[in-house]
């Protein structure tokens, strides 16, 4: 399955059950076009602790959450909203779950860090500073 020690050092992740199913479906759909992202997303969804939307901790990066993170490789802090591909707009700060960064953020909690490959395959350490849950649609 996975080789090396990177996978064993990955922090635990949590996901909303229906989001994990949708993300896995998206990952399967992009396997030919974006094999790296597809594989990473499938690994993350398969190892995630699943919760209902009502029971997910509020500091977990879920779909449509706003997350502030630091890329430890360059010290740059970014605040983005994690969205499905149809809602992605990098200029508006909305990044797709189908990007390497998006795939690395899903399921992490505030205070966690993960070593994660970028588009070129270089490992980067992403550290979650703050998570704002999605706005209520209620």
N, C-alpha and C positions, 0 to 999 in steps of 0.2 A: 504494500500500500504506500505508505510514506517512508521516505528514507531520511537518514540523518537525525539530528536531535531537535530540530526546530519544532516539529509537531509535539514532542513531549514537553516542550517548554511553553507551549501556548496556554494562556489562562483559560479557565472555564468560561463558557459562553452560555447565555440564556436567550431564548427566542420565544416569540408568540407562536403557538402551534400552527395557526392558519398562515401566518407569514412564512414560517419555515417551509411549509408545503409549497407555497407560491414561489419562494426563492429557489427551492430545489427544481421546480418545473422550469423556471427561467434558466437555471444553470444547465439543465439537460438540453434546452433549446439552443444554447449558444456554444455547445461543446465543439462543433466544427470550426466556428468562427473565432472563438476566444477560449481555447482549451485551458489556458492557465487559470483564468478567472472561474471557469466552469468547475474545474477540479477543486480549487480552493473553496468555493461556495458549497459544493457537495460535501467536502470534508467538514466544514463548519456546521452545516445543518445536521449532519449525521451525528456529530458529537455534542450538539447543544442540549441543554436541559430545557424541556419545553414547558411553557406556561400558557394558561388562557390569557387573553388580553386583560381581563380584570385582575389577574394575580401576578402580572409581571412587575418586578420592582421598578419604581419610577426613574432610577438612575441607570437603566439599561438602554443601550442604543438599539432602538427598534425602528421600523420603517416610519418615516416622516418626523422622527425626532431631530432636534437640533443638537449638534455635538461640537464642542470645542476640543481640539486635540493638538498635540505638539508632535511634529516630525522631528525626532531626536537627531536625525542625520544632519539637519541644518538649523535646528532650534526654532523653526518657523511654526507659529501658532496659526491655526485656521479654525474658523467656525463655519460649518456647513449643515445643510439639512440632507438627510439620507432619504432618497426617493426611488421609486420605480423608474425604469428607463423612459417611459412616456412623459414623466414630469421633470426630467433632468434639464437643468439650465445652469451651466457653470458660471455664467455672468451674474446670475441671481443667487449663487451660493448653494444650488441644489445639485448634489452629485448622485449619480446612479449607483445602485447596488451592484451593477455589472462592471464597475471599475475596480481596479485592484485596491484602491483606498476604501471604497464603499464596502467591498467584500471583507476587508480587514476590520472595519469598525463594527459591523453588525454583531450584536450580542454581548459586546463588552460593557463593563460597568465603569462609572466614574472612578478614577484612581487606578484602573488597570492599564497595562501596556502589553503590546504584542509585537513580536518580530514578524515582519510581513514583506513579501516581495513586491517591488514596484513593477512598472510596465517592462523595464529592462531586465528584471529578474534579480536586481540588487536588493538585499535585505535591508529593511528600514524598521526602526522602532517607532511605533505610534503609541502615544500616551494620552489617555482620555482625561481631560481636565474638568469638563462639565457636560452634563446631559440635561436637556430640557425635553420632557416627553411631548408627543404630538399634541397639538391643540385639540381640545375636545370638539367633537362635531355635534354635540348634544343639544 
